[in-house]
Amino acid sequence: CEKCRVPVIAFTTTRWNALQEGRTDWDGNVPSTGDCLSYALEKGTPVEIVLHSARDERELEEAMEGLRWMGSEEVGMWKKYGDLHWNDDGFDEYPEEMEMSLENILL
């Protein structure tokens, strides 16, 4: 992070495509891959690099075409979507990571 001068690289911006599947507790549109990549790279986030493992050329082109700077309203909408409880599916292998702070890791 900026405070500790550690660059952040994001890899799972789509949460292995789970974010595009939608939620029963969300009435809005679901994000595209381009939305997820753009959100991760928004100003104010510590992310400096995003890695994306497209399954094929078409998916890569779609993701790249969707990259853009978002307005504050769109950023707010995707923040609300991301703030939904996503760890109720047992997917996270290391839930204790959520309790870790960068300061503790670097000490």
Solvent accessible surface area in square Angstrom, and as a share of the most:
residue,aa,sasa,rsa
1,C,47,0.28
2,E,150,0.67
3,K,169,0.71
4,C,37,0.22
5,R,217,0.79
6,V,50,0.29
7,P,82,0.52
8,V,41,0.24
9,I,96,0.49
10,A,19,0.15
11,F,103,0.43
12,T,55,0.32
13,T,21,0.12
14,T,12,0.07
15,R,33,0.12
16,W,146,0.51
17,N,53,0.27
18,A,22,0.17
19,L,28,0.14
20,Q,47,0.21
21,E,139,0.62
22,G,22,0.21
23,R,55,0.20
24,T,149,0.86
25,D,81,0.42
26,W,45,0.16
27,D,153,0.79
28,G,40,0.39
29,N,124,0.63
30,V,64,0.37
31,P,6,0.04
32,S,51,0.33
33,T,14,0.08
34,G,2,0.02
35,D,18,0.09
36,C,10,0.06
37,L,6,0.03
38,S,3,0.02
39,Y,66,0.25
40,A,14,0.11
41,L,59,0.29
42,E,16,0.07
43,K,158,0.67
44,G,85,0.82
45,T,42,0.24
46,P,59,0.37
47,V,27,0.15
48,E,112,0.50
49,I,85,0.43
50,V,29,0.17
51,L,92,0.46
52,H,56,0.25
53,S,77,0.50
54,A,31,0.24
55,R,177,0.65
56,D,74,0.38
57,E,126,0.56
58,R,153,0.56
59,E,20,0.09
60,L,80,0.40
61,E,87,0.39
62,E,89,0.40
63,A,0,0.00
64,M,109,0.49
65,E,144,0.65
66,G,20,0.19
67,L,63,0.31
68,R,94,0.34
69,W,168,0.59
70,M,17,0.08
71,G,46,0.45
72,S,102,0.66
73,E,156,0.70
74,E,46,0.21
75,V,39,0.22
76,G,28,0.27
77,M,71,0.32
78,W,18,0.06
79,K,106,0.45
80,K,140,0.59
81,Y,4,0.02
82,G,42,0.41
83,D,97,0.50
84,L,40,0.20
85,H,117,0.52
86,W,29,0.10
87,N,49,0.25
88,D,97,0.50
89,D,88,0.45
90,G,70,0.67
91,F,92,0.38
92,D,54,0.28
93,E,137,0.61
94,Y,125,0.48
95,P,79,0.50
96,E,103,0.46
97,E,99,0.45
98,M,130,0.58
99,E,148,0.66
100,M,103,0.46
101,S,43,0.28
102,L,44,0.22
103,E,77,0.35
104,N,100,0.51
105,I,98,0.50
106,L,92,0.46
107,L,178,0.88
